[in-house]
Amino acid sequence: MQRKLLTYLVIIALALLCALNYQLFIFPNRFAPAGFNGICTMIQYVFHINVGYMSLLINIPLALLVLAKVGKAFAARSIVFVVAFSLALILLQRVDLSRFAYETANGTSKILGPLVAGVINGASYSILARCGANSGGMDFVAAGVHKKHPEMGFFWIIF
């Protein structure tokens, strides 16, 4: 029971770290990460709709499909990440973090911002995978495809 609780606490901490990463490196430098959240980020730049809301809108139906087709434990851990990440994004956009954000003079870091954001997201996602969860979006799609076609590796499908 303690191990299960610790796993969920790690997943929530990773979600908070990823949301903070978006606020400090991704949004100030106006680039988009990969996957569905990257598409949501581009939509936010154009239409000013919070990524947190769009992430929930996309991931809840996908999580329900994964719950039905792949497995309860995997889906539950993943949806905890998605909900914590989305809520953190929604709340953090109401906090002025501009003093801490990395932003270049023209507001479009082409190297350091994306590099740091990629390292943080990559490390977070690898720990998340070790916890038996994923970050939602295309990972949910890949989990469904992998379940139907186990000969195709999960990470190869994401790639």
C-alpha positions as CSV (number, residue, x, y, z in Angstrom):
1,M,0.0,0.0,0.0
2,Q,2.9,2.4,0.8
3,R,4.5,1.6,-2.5
4,K,1.3,2.4,-4.4
5,L,0.9,5.7,-2.5
6,L,4.5,6.6,-3.2
7,T,4.0,5.8,-6.9
8,Y,1.0,8.1,-7.1
9,L,2.9,10.9,-5.2
10,V,5.8,10.6,-7.7
11,I,3.3,10.8,-10.6
12,I,1.7,13.9,-9.2
13,A,5.1,15.5,-8.6
14,L,6.1,14.8,-12.2
15,A,2.9,16.4,-13.4
16,L,3.6,19.5,-11.4
17,L,7.2,19.6,-12.7
18,C,6.0,19.3,-16.3
19,A,3.4,22.1,-15.8
20,L,6.1,24.3,-14.3
21,N,8.3,23.5,-17.2
22,Y,5.6,24.7,-19.6
23,Q,5.3,27.9,-17.7
24,L,9.0,28.6,-17.3
25,F,10.4,27.5,-20.7
26,I,7.8,26.6,-23.2
27,F,5.2,29.4,-23.1
28,P,7.6,32.3,-22.7
29,N,9.6,31.2,-25.7
30,R,6.5,30.4,-27.9
31,F,7.4,26.9,-29.1
32,A,5.4,23.7,-28.9
33,P,6.4,20.4,-27.6
34,A,5.5,17.1,-29.4
35,G,2.2,15.3,-29.3
36,F,-1.3,16.4,-28.5
37,N,-0.2,18.9,-25.8
38,G,2.1,20.5,-28.5
39,I,-1.0,20.9,-30.7
40,C,-2.9,22.3,-27.7
41,T,0.0,24.7,-27.1
42,M,-0.2,26.0,-30.7
43,I,-4.0,26.5,-30.3
44,Q,-3.3,28.4,-27.0
45,Y,-1.0,30.7,-28.8
46,V,-3.5,31.5,-31.5
47,F,-6.9,31.4,-29.7
48,H,-5.8,31.9,-26.0
49,I,-7.5,28.7,-24.8
50,N,-5.7,27.3,-21.8
51,V,-3.7,24.1,-22.6
52,G,-4.9,22.6,-19.3
53,Y,-8.6,22.7,-20.4
54,M,-7.8,21.3,-23.9
55,S,-5.6,18.6,-22.4
56,L,-8.5,17.4,-20.2
57,L,-10.9,17.6,-23.1
58,I,-8.7,15.4,-25.3
59,N,-7.3,13.0,-22.7
60,I,-10.4,12.1,-20.7
61,P,-12.1,10.2,-23.6
62,L,-8.8,8.6,-24.5
63,A,-8.2,7.6,-20.9
64,L,-11.7,6.0,-20.8
65,L,-10.8,4.0,-24.0
66,V,-7.5,2.8,-22.5
67,L,-9.3,1.9,-19.2
68,A,-11.7,-0.3,-21.2
69,K,-9.2,-1.8,-23.6
70,V,-5.8,-1.8,-22.0
71,G,-6.0,-2.0,-18.2
72,K,-7.3,-0.3,-15.1
73,A,-4.0,0.3,-13.2
74,F,-2.2,1.8,-16.2
75,A,-5.2,4.0,-17.1
76,A,-5.7,5.1,-13.5
77,R,-2.0,6.1,-13.0
78,S,-2.0,7.9,-16.4
79,I,-5.2,9.8,-15.7
80,V,-3.8,11.0,-12.4
81,F,-0.8,12.5,-14.3
82,V,-3.1,14.1,-16.9
83,V,-5.5,15.6,-14.3
84,A,-2.7,16.9,-12.1
85,F,-0.8,18.3,-15.1
86,S,-3.9,20.0,-16.5
87,L,-5.0,21.5,-13.2
88,A,-1.5,22.7,-12.5
89,L,-1.4,24.4,-15.9
90,I,-4.7,26.0,-15.2
91,L,-3.6,27.3,-11.8
92,L,-0.1,28.3,-12.8
93,Q,-1.3,30.5,-15.6
94,R,-2.9,32.7,-12.9
95,V,0.5,33.1,-11.1
96,D,3.1,35.6,-12.3
97,L,6.2,33.5,-12.8
98,S,7.8,35.9,-15.2
99,R,10.7,36.6,-12.7
100,F,11.7,32.9,-13.0
101,A,10.9,32.2,-16.6
102,Y,13.7,31.9,-19.2
103,E,12.9,34.3,-22.0
104,T,15.1,35.9,-24.7
105,A,14.9,39.5,-25.7
106,N,12.7,38.7,-28.7
107,G,10.7,36.0,-26.8
108,T,11.7,33.1,-29.0
109,S,14.5,31.1,-27.6
110,K,15.6,28.7,-30.4
111,I,18.1,26.7,-28.4
112,L,18.3,27.0,-24.6
113,G,14.6,27.2,-23.9
114,P,13.6,24.1,-26.0
115,L,16.7,22.2,-24.9
116,V,16.0,22.7,-21.2
117,A,12.3,22.0,-21.7
118,G,13.1,18.8,-23.6
119,V,15.5,17.5,-20.9
120,I,12.9,18.1,-18.2
121,N,10.1,16.6,-20.2
122,G,12.2,13.6,-21.3
123,A,13.4,12.9,-17.8
124,S,9.9,13.2,-16.4
125,Y,8.4,11.0,-19.0
126,S,11.0,8.3,-18.5
127,I,10.4,8.3,-14.7
128,L,6.6,8.3,-15.5
129,A,7.1,5.2,-17.7
130,R,9.0,3.5,-14.8
131,C,5.9,4.2,-12.6
132,G,3.7,2.3,-15.2
133,A,2.0,5.4,-16.5
134,N,2.1,7.8,-19.3
135,S,1.5,11.5,-20.1
136,G,-1.7,10.9,-22.1
137,G,-2.4,12.0,-25.7
138,M,-0.5,10.0,-28.2
139,D,0.8,7.7,-25.4
140,F,-2.8,6.6,-24.9
141,V,-3.2,6.0,-28.6
142,A,0.1,4.0,-28.6
143,A,-1.1,1.9,-25.6
144,G,-4.2,1.0,-27.5
145,V,-2.3,0.1,-30.7
146,H,0.2,-1.9,-28.7
147,K,-2.5,-3.9,-26.9
148,K,-4.0,-4.8,-30.3
149,H,-0.7,-5.4,-31.9
150,P,1.8,-6.5,-29.2
151,E,4.5,-7.2,-31.8
152,M,4.7,-3.4,-32.2
153,G,6.7,-1.9,-29.3
154,F,5.0,0.8,-27.3
155,F,7.9,3.3,-27.6
156,W,8.3,2.5,-31.3
157,I,4.7,3.5,-31.9
158,I,5.2,6.7,-30.0
159,F,8.3,7.4,-32.0
